[in-house]
Amino acid sequence: MTLWPTWLRLGLVLPLVGLNAFVLKRVLVQFAPFPGLFLTAALIAFLLDLPCRWLMARALGRTSSIILVMLVTVGLLVLASVALVPLLIEQLSQLISASPALLAAAEQWINQSQNWAVSHDLPANFADLSSDLVSRISLVATQLSQRLLGLLGATVGITINLVIVLVLAVFLLLGADPITAGLAQWLPEQWRERVTATLERTFRGYFAGQVLLALILCAGQLLVFTLLEIPYGVLFAVLIGFTTLIPYASAITIVFVSAVLGVQDPRTGLELLAAAILVGQLVDQVIQPRLMGSIVGLHPAWLLISLPIGSRVGAIFGFGDLLGLLLAVPVASCIKSLADAARSDGVFPQLKQGESHPGPAGP
């Protein structure tokens, strides 16, 4: 049997992947938002499975462990909704109310920068930038307030989706092992154990580490911002902690919130910037290596590339940009690990040694 050349086989991969992706998109979009809810429930089940296994190692049954973990989780959610959510809504409303003054201060900074540039004979014309900045930020503030009102008005829908996600997470926890074993049967036998081990190690380790880091960073920022009496400290601390789930997003958030406060009070902005960087570096240098180690194993360049790709793929398949961003890094890490394993096992030997063709038959 004559095999097709390697370049032809690899060249057919992209059209086949594109065709299957198109069909998958058409199917998943019809069921939106349930694919996104299912993936969210699967991630929650991954996280909650860790304390369940810890309790099971201490002679507690699987069902009892799940019930105890779910009760604690629901209790913490109720406590957060009672103690934290009203404070976040209040500070967000205050920030939206203060946005006109912040915009005026930003415009004043731009005008002062233009005057300084002109006085030093530097080319500067910030008038268009000033008007464009004010109009864009005003539009963003208006859209944000409208979305906030929309979220508050859609409380019933959000509550129903939350209940669906929690129920799905419970069922996934109860049937975790049979579900995993059933899905693994569709894989080639020589790859079953490696794929399941890679997915479990990467997803569970990555998300467990990221969530713990986010909670620790959020608590540390909240404590420091409260001591420094930073305006909107709770809102900014939660925002910085939440964006830690996405690589490099927390750094952008820190610069943004520092600039928001700095246009009105430069000293407060610098205090927030210094405190946030200090707490972030403490978490990154001391806590993160002990929690995560080298779970991801991706070069920073590939991390940056995977984020927009994950966001776009999530939007295309109806999962949402945010869920795509959260899944981008562990998915890319799994692909890299499995590709390295395939290459080391000689699955693509012709890529390493060059393609060999049988010579002409002898007489």
Secondary structure, 3 states (H helix, E strand, C coil): CCCCCHHHHHHCHHHHHHHHHHHHHHHHHHCCCHHHHHHHHHHHHHHHHHHHHHHHCCCCCHHHHHHHHHHHHHHHHHHHHHHCHHHHHHHHHHHHHCHHHHHHHHHHHHHHHHHHHHHCCCCCCCHHHHHHHHHHHHHHHHHHHHHHHHHHHCHHHHHHHHHHHHHHHHHHHHCHHHHHHHHHCCCCHHHHHHHHHHHHHHHHHHHHHHHHHHHHHHHHHHHHHHHHCCCCHHHHHHHHHHHCCCCCHHHHHHHHHHHHHHCCCHHHHHHHHHHHHHHHHHHHHHHHHHHCCCCCCCCHHHHHHHHHHHHHHHHHCCCCHHHHHHHHHHHHHHHHHHHHHHHHCCCCHHHHHCCCCCCCCCC
